[in-house]
Amino acid sequence: MARRRELCSIFAAIGILGSVVATPGSVSAQTIVAIDADDIGGVVMGPNGPEAGVWVIAETSNLPTRFARTVVTDDQGRYVLPDLPKATYQVWVRGYGLVDSPKMTGEPGRLLDLQAVPAPSDKEAAQYYPAIYWYSMLQIPEAAQFGGKGDIPENITRIDWLKQVKNIGCIGCHQLGQHSTRTIPKQLGEFSSSEEAWIRRVSSGQSGESMVNQLAGRFGGVPFKYYADWTDRIARGELPHAKPKRPEGVERNIVVTTWEWLTEKKYLHDLIASDRRHPTVNAYGPLFGSAEYSTDIIPILDPRTHTVTEFVAPVRDPATPEALGPGHAASDKVLAPSPYWGEEKIWDTKANNHNGMFDRQGRVWFAAAVRGPNNPDFCKRGSDHPSAKLFPLERTSRSITRLDPKTMQYTFIDTCFGTHHLQFGYDANDTLWTSGGGPVIGWVNTRVFDETGDAAKAQGWTALVLDTNGNGQRDEHVEPDQPLNPTKDKRITGGFYAVSPSPLDGSIWGSVGVFSGTPAVVRLNPGPNPPQTALAEIYHVPRPGFGIRGADIDRQGVVWASLSSGHLASFDRRKCKGPLNGPQATGDHCPEGWSFHQYPGPGFQGIGENSAESSYYTWVDQHNTFGLGEDVPISTANLMDGLVALKDGRMISLRVPYPLGFYAKGFDGRIDDPKAGWKGRGLWTTSGDRTPWLREGGKGSKPIAVHFQLRPDPLAK
């Protein structure tokens, strides 16, 4: 194989296999493309010469699951699709300013020149724009419409409105602006107005109840007319007010690989590839998906063999109810028929597996249900459990489970506190910290659990208490609805949404105020004997930021978060000038710790400089798993079909150009081989959209797993 690759490179260099193309009528040796026996390469030409910064997509159904790989052309229109599995591929060109070229048949080891097809009109070119270019056409009500001066409920502010139409509301579950949502499907029926059509649309399926409650309930039904106006203008031929740029610089070095997994009626919330503290764990190993409300199936993708297997997550108690209906974000019934699935109830989970985390032993821990909502006695008032004595808990809907991939043994860890996101700490006990506990933050000492198998003994939880009397220790406290008392501390509410143990000092950080209350980050210092010693600090998000969702921490202790304001925000506690505890340290005492970085993409018009980006989550690449460097913050770009990284003050887009409409909720980095250069590193994510049938491909589309890799140049093999 090595000899064959060497010959292919030599032949390409002398032009036998190379494709030598420059401008019409000329030949340049600089345009030669060298490939190996498992590559496809060539040159993309347009009417005016080589096409730079366009995508070349190769897809096959010859493998056990549908597989595609995408690269970007260099400034001379050259491309190399590297390391393709042996198969026959359909290869085509996609790019801004183009329409898709005819699909050509290609095989690894052969050169294939392609012809780009310019879009006949701006309208046809715009069909390939990321969703943000269309969604930014949505009109935002003028400031004069708020405060009871218009038909918007008096208690709704403009910021409330923006949060709702972005990542705290609509785009917290699925992308808006792709073709399926900027048009009205005929299957919905006939309506006297587009406003009625939108009311009927959001009533569809098992999320219909949740959507109607938000838009028709809290917002008084007013958003329907704005969405109707949006789709009406598009139907009349109005186009986005901005155009995307083609990939530039390092963006042209990105290789995107996708595999289908799970089924067309289910969705995935997340996946996990490795231990974020030790990213060589599970090197070249399988990926494990979390299907949240849609199914108890855990899909498992082996990227080496391109095979997908399944594990059905059980619950300990057979009488456990479905994790659907009241108290959940999805219903147990169809409110109105779906234009795609009709009256069929397609979600049916009990386990409600939200997300997973690898430990250093290669086991996967999940935020998943174990039983029904009523807690065991050791959680409740009257228990002698150290945490229950201070803050008893009566009910929870989701606990923790563990899957050992070597034996496929599935273990239940019954917790008193609720779970949502999980992260391992950097301590000797491998403490697993959790969000989703409402008024408390919970943890599991996994060393103790491994030694004893006793879930009650291994777990703990604590309320969030501020040191408002400033004496440096946790004392008796006043409740959240009570005024400050100079002799006491104060408990705060909010509940962690994201959770991030700091590798710097053992503190635990989280985002709070996501769905209600004031958006902020909270620092918890567990102290030597939590929950008795745990103390919290809170830092509110100042303007121009507003609305917070997913967050993570770097190795310097800086917290990074996705904001509804269209910013990637950072908070650096080291910049705080005033006291970090005491009566003034209640949230607004360190605005100087915050910095804001606007996401790329156009913004809504009429509200000043902004990005309409609605990022769901932010993750920090602490160990350079991708190749941009250590401690690079990366966010989901939920309206830009991919991810976005902040490197040296510049936003770098990592796009999934096919299928259009890609939407992620979380991601992970893994180093398969630290000595293999770019081939041994990468980011892993999955389509997290609750409605995979709304993206390109329509009904029948399955969720996809995605691998991002960063080459040193666009032609690296």
Secondary structure, 3 states (H helix, E strand, C coil): CHHHHHHHHHHHHCCCCCCCCCCCCCCCHHHCCCCCCCCEEEEEEECCEECCCCEEEEEECCCCCCEEEEEECCCCCEEEECCCCCCCEEEEEECCCEECCCCEEECCCEECCEECEECCCHHHHHCCCCHHHHHCCCCCCCHHHCCCCCCCCCCCCHHHHHHHHCCCCHHHCCCCCCHHHHCCCHHHCCCCCHHHHHHHHHCECCCHHHHHHHHHHHCCCCHHHHHHHHHHHHHCCCCCCCCCCCCCHHHHHEEEEEEECCCCCCCCCEEECCECCECCCCCCCCEEEECCCCCCEEEEEECCCCEEEEEECCCCCCCCCCCCCCCCCCCCCCCECECCCECCCCCCCCCCCCCEEECCCCCEEEEECCCCCECCHHHCCCCCCHHHHHCCCCECCCEEEEEECCCCEEEEECCCCCCCCEEECCCCCCEEEECCCCCEEEEEEHHHHHHHCCHHHHEEEEEEEECCCCCCCCCCEECCCCCCCCCCEEEECCCCCCEEECCCCCCEEEEECCCCCCCEEEEEECCCCCCCCCEEEEEECCCCCCCEEEEEECCCCCEEEEECCCEEEEECHHHCCCCCCCCCCCCCCCHHHEEEEECCCCCCCCCCCCCCCCCCCEEEECCCCCCCCCCEEEEEECCCCEEEEEECCEEEEEECCCCCCCCCCCEEEEECCCCCHHHHEEEEEECCCCCHHHCCCCCCCCCEEEEEEECCCCCCC
